[in-house]
Amino acid sequence: MAANEFGDVTVEIGEDHVATVEMHRPPSNFFDTTLIRNIADAYRWVDESNAGWAIVLCSEGKHFCAGADFHGASDAEPLDAQGASALYAEAVKMFSNQTPVVAALQGAAVGGGLGVACSADFRFATPESRLSANFARLGFHQGFGLSVTLPLIVGHQRSLDLLYTGRRLTGEEAHTMGLVDRLVAADELRAAAHAFALEIAQSAPLAVRSIRQTLRGQLPAAIREITRHEDAEQVRLRATADFAEGTAAYGERRPANFTAS
């Protein structure tokens, strides 16, 4: 077994050639530029190891990833008021990895956390999981490349539904929609994701990388381009009264009173 650490992200590569990349920011695993850089670095190490032929992306704690921390509830770096260009540059590196990724989604994958989940090739979840592209409920534009990845996964119309309403999906709803590839019991989630990653790892690794490049090789450039637009829209909308109201309402667990201003 090979192991390494990249800040609060650990990597273990088993003799079965399955690499486990785990985030350690419990309970909610809020992300920031550093966390995404650490994941990208872990992916690159797996790519270069020649020992990891499939990755399970998972996290310690109650939730897979609750996105950005708008309320200072964690030690995550606050989003830069001037934009998230540094964060998105690291996201492009995540999308540039060569090894297939299976994400194990316990608890919430919300906002940018859903973006992290959608960067993976496959998503496993539980009936208790909840997924949401809740940006519009915050008075915000979607980010982390979801403008590209979400339509590829669930289609254009369903993406409009999820992005316009910001509604929360249960694991069952997400599975029915195709946002989640496999639905398993909570106590089987990590093992099921590993078993599927092992199926991938039992195929010829050079062939799998070649196939992945054919089907997903366009994503890094597409993510680089779309996150520039997403970032600009997020900067613009963060200056609005609706964003202030949306984030306040979310933190206070109440309906927002938007004014289109």
C-alpha positions as CSV (number, residue, x, y, z in Angstrom):
1,M,0.0,0.0,0.0
2,A,1.2,3.5,-0.9
3,A,0.0,6.5,1.1
4,N,0.5,10.3,1.1
5,E,-0.9,13.5,2.6
6,F,-1.7,16.8,1.0
7,G,-2.8,19.1,3.8
8,D,-6.2,17.9,4.9
9,V,-6.5,15.4,2.1
10,T,-5.1,11.9,2.5
11,V,-4.4,9.3,-0.2
12,E,-4.1,5.5,0.2
13,I,-3.5,3.2,-2.8
14,G,-4.3,-0.4,-2.1
15,E,-2.7,-3.5,-3.7
16,D,-6.0,-3.7,-5.7
17,H,-5.0,-0.4,-7.4
18,V,-7.9,1.5,-6.0
19,A,-6.9,4.9,-4.5
20,T,-8.9,6.4,-1.7
21,V,-8.7,10.2,-1.6
22,E,-10.4,11.5,1.5
23,M,-11.2,15.1,2.7
24,H,-10.7,15.7,6.4
25,R,-12.7,18.8,7.3
26,P,-15.6,17.3,9.4
27,P,-18.4,17.6,9.9
28,S,-19.3,19.6,6.7
29,N,-16.1,19.6,4.6
30,F,-16.6,23.2,3.5
31,F,-14.2,23.9,0.6
32,D,-11.8,26.7,-0.2
33,T,-8.9,27.2,-2.6
34,T,-6.5,25.2,-0.4
35,L,-8.8,22.2,-0.1
36,I,-9.4,22.0,-3.9
37,R,-5.7,22.4,-4.5
38,N,-5.0,19.6,-2.1
39,I,-7.5,17.3,-4.0
40,A,-5.9,18.3,-7.3
41,D,-2.4,17.5,-5.9
42,A,-3.7,14.1,-4.6
43,Y,-5.2,13.3,-8.0
44,R,-1.9,14.2,-9.7
45,W,0.1,12.0,-7.3
46,V,-2.2,9.1,-8.1
47,D,-1.9,9.7,-11.8
48,E,1.9,9.7,-11.6
49,S,2.1,6.7,-9.2
50,N,1.3,4.2,-11.9
51,A,-0.3,2.2,-9.0
52,G,-3.7,3.9,-8.7
53,W,-6.0,2.9,-11.5
54,A,-9.3,4.2,-10.0
55,I,-10.1,6.7,-7.3
56,V,-12.7,6.8,-4.6
57,L,-13.3,10.4,-3.5
58,C,-14.8,10.6,0.0
59,S,-14.8,12.6,3.1
60,E,-14.7,12.3,6.9
61,G,-17.8,13.6,8.7
62,K,-21.5,14.0,8.4
63,H,-21.5,15.6,4.9
64,F,-19.6,15.0,1.7
65,C,-19.2,18.7,1.0
66,A,-21.4,21.6,2.0
67,G,-19.7,24.0,-0.5
68,A,-18.4,27.4,0.5
69,D,-18.7,28.6,4.0
70,F,-20.6,32.0,3.8
71,H,-21.1,32.3,7.5
72,G,-17.7,31.6,9.1
73,A,-18.8,28.4,10.7
74,S,-15.6,26.6,9.9
75,D,-11.9,27.3,9.4
76,A,-12.3,27.4,5.6
77,E,-10.9,30.5,3.9
78,P,-13.7,33.0,3.1
79,L,-14.4,33.5,-0.6
80,D,-12.6,36.5,-2.0
81,A,-14.9,39.4,-2.6
82,Q,-13.0,40.0,-5.8
83,G,-13.9,36.6,-7.1
84,A,-13.0,32.9,-7.0
85,S,-10.5,32.8,-9.8
86,A,-7.8,31.1,-7.7
87,L,-10.3,28.5,-6.5
88,Y,-11.5,27.8,-10.0
89,A,-7.9,27.6,-11.3
90,E,-7.4,24.7,-8.9
91,A,-10.8,23.2,-10.0
92,V,-9.4,23.1,-13.6
93,K,-6.5,21.0,-12.3
94,M,-9.0,18.6,-10.6
95,F,-10.7,18.1,-13.9
96,S,-7.4,17.5,-15.6
97,N,-6.6,14.3,-13.8
98,Q,-6.3,11.0,-15.8
99,T,-7.7,8.5,-13.3
100,P,-11.4,7.7,-13.1
101,V,-13.1,9.0,-9.9
102,V,-16.1,7.5,-8.0
103,A,-17.5,9.9,-5.4
104,A,-19.1,8.6,-2.3
105,L,-21.7,11.2,-1.2
106,Q,-22.9,10.9,2.4
107,G,-25.1,13.6,3.8
108,A,-25.1,16.8,1.8
109,A,-23.5,17.7,-1.5
110,V,-24.7,21.3,-1.7
111,G,-23.8,24.3,-3.9
112,G,-20.1,24.1,-4.8
113,G,-20.0,20.7,-3.0
114,L,-22.4,19.5,-5.7
115,G,-19.9,20.9,-8.2
116,V,-17.1,18.8,-6.6
117,A,-19.4,15.7,-6.8
118,C,-20.1,16.4,-10.4
119,S,-16.4,16.6,-11.2
120,A,-16.3,12.9,-10.6
121,D,-17.0,10.3,-13.3
122,F,-19.6,8.5,-11.0
123,R,-21.6,9.3,-7.9
124,F,-22.7,6.9,-5.2
125,A,-25.2,8.1,-2.6
126,T,-27.6,6.9,0.1
127,P,-31.4,7.5,0.5
128,E,-30.5,10.0,3.3
129,S,-28.1,12.0,1.0
130,R,-29.3,15.4,-0.1
131,L,-28.1,17.2,-3.2
132,S,-28.8,20.8,-4.1
133,A,-27.6,23.4,-6.6
134,N,-28.9,26.1,-4.2
135,F,-27.2,29.1,-5.7
136,A,-30.3,31.0,-6.8
137,R,-31.8,30.5,-3.3
138,L,-28.7,32.5,-2.1
139,G,-29.1,35.2,-4.7
140,F,-26.1,33.8,-6.5
141,H,-24.9,32.3,-9.8
142,Q,-23.8,28.7,-10.0
143,G,-20.1,27.9,-10.0
144,F,-17.5,25.2,-10.0
145,G,-18.2,24.4,-13.6
146,L,-21.8,23.2,-12.9
147,S,-22.9,25.2,-16.0
148,V,-21.1,22.5,-18.0
149,T,-21.2,19.3,-15.8
150,L,-24.8,19.4,-14.7
151,P,-26.3,19.4,-18.2
152,L,-23.9,16.6,-19.2
153,I,-25.2,14.5,-16.3
154,V,-28.9,15.2,-16.1
155,G,-29.7,17.1,-19.4
156,H,-30.6,20.7,-20.2
157,Q,-34.1,20.8,-18.9
158,R,-33.4,19.1,-15.6
159,S,-30.5,21.4,-15.1
160,L,-32.8,24.4,-15.6
161,D,-35.1,22.9,-13.0
162,L,-32.4,22.4,-10.4
163,L,-30.6,25.7,-11.0
164,Y,-33.7,27.9,-11.2
165,T,-35.4,26.4,-8.1
166,G,-32.4,25.5,-6.1
167,R,-34.5,22.7,-4.6
168,R,-33.1,19.9,-2.5
169,L,-33.1,16.4,-3.8
170,T,-33.2,13.3,-1.7
171,G,-30.8,10.4,-2.7
172,E,-33.8,8.6,-4.3
173,E,-34.8,11.6,-6.4
174,A,-31.2,12.2,-7.5
175,H,-30.9,8.6,-8.5
176,T,-34.1,8.7,-10.5
177,M,-32.9,11.8,-12.2
178,G,-29.5,10.3,-13.1
179,L,-27.6,12.7,-10.9
180,V,-26.5,9.7,-8.8
181,D,-25.4,6.5,-10.5
182,R,-25.9,4.1,-7.6
183,L,-28.1,4.3,-4.4
184,V,-26.9,2.1,-1.5
185,A,-27.5,1.9,2.2
186,A,-25.6,4.3,4.3
187,D,-23.5,1.7,6.0
188,E,-22.5,0.2,2.6
189,L,-21.6,3.5,0.8
190,R,-17.8,3.5,1.0
191,A,-17.6,-0.3,0.4
192,A,-19.9,0.0,-2.7
193,A,-18.0,2.9,-4.2
194,H,-14.7,0.9,-3.6
195,A,-16.2,-2.2,-5.2
196,F,-17.2,-0.3,-8.3
197,A,-13.8,1.4,-8.5
198,L,-12.3,-2.0,-8.3
199,E,-14.3,-3.1,-11.3
200,I,-12.8,-0.1,-13.2
201,A,-9.3,-1.0,-11.9
202,Q,-9.6,-4.5,-13.3
203,S,-9.7,-3.2,-16.8
204,A,-6.5,-2.3,-18.6
205,P,-5.4,1.0,-17.1
206,L,-3.9,2.5,-20.3
207,A,-7.1,1.6,-22.2
208,V,-9.3,3.2,-19.5
209,R,-7.3,6.4,-19.5
210,S,-7.5,6.5,-23.3
211,I,-11.3,6.0,-23.2
212,R,-11.6,8.7,-20.5
213,Q,-9.6,11.1,-22.5
214,T,-11.8,10.6,-25.6
215,L,-15.0,11.1,-23.6
216,R,-13.9,13.7,-21.0
217,G,-10.8,15.2,-22.4
218,Q,-12.6,18.4,-23.4
219,L,-13.7,19.1,-19.8
220,P,-10.6,21.0,-18.5
221,A,-10.8,23.6,-21.3
222,A,-14.6,23.9,-21.0
223,I,-14.3,24.3,-17.2
224,R,-11.6,26.9,-17.6
225,E,-13.8,28.9,-19.9
226,I,-17.1,28.6,-18.1
227,T,-15.7,29.3,-14.6
228,R,-14.5,32.7,-15.9
229,H,-18.0,33.5,-16.7
230,E,-19.4,32.0,-13.5
231,D,-16.9,33.9,-11.5
232,A,-17.8,37.2,-13.2
233,E,-21.5,36.7,-12.5
234,Q,-20.9,35.7,-8.9
235,V,-18.9,38.9,-8.3
236,R,-21.6,40.9,-9.9
237,L,-24.4,39.3,-7.9
238,R,-22.5,39.3,-4.6
239,A,-22.9,43.1,-4.6
240,T,-26.7,42.9,-4.6
241,A,-29.2,43.2,-1.8
242,D,-30.7,39.9,-2.8
243,F,-27.4,38.1,-2.2
244,A,-27.1,39.6,1.3
245,E,-30.7,38.6,2.0
246,G,-30.3,35.1,0.5
247,T,-27.2,34.2,2.6
248,A,-28.7,35.7,5.7
249,A,-31.9,33.8,5.3
250,Y,-30.0,30.6,4.6
251,G,-28.0,31.0,7.8
252,E,-31.2,31.8,9.8
253,R,-33.1,28.9,8.2
254,R,-36.0,31.1,7.1
255,P,-37.5,32.0,3.7
256,A,-35.8,34.8,1.9
257,N,-37.5,38.1,1.1
258,F,-36.0,38.9,-2.3
259,T,-36.5,42.3,-3.9
260,A,-34.8,42.0,-7.2
261,S,-32.2,44.6,-6.1
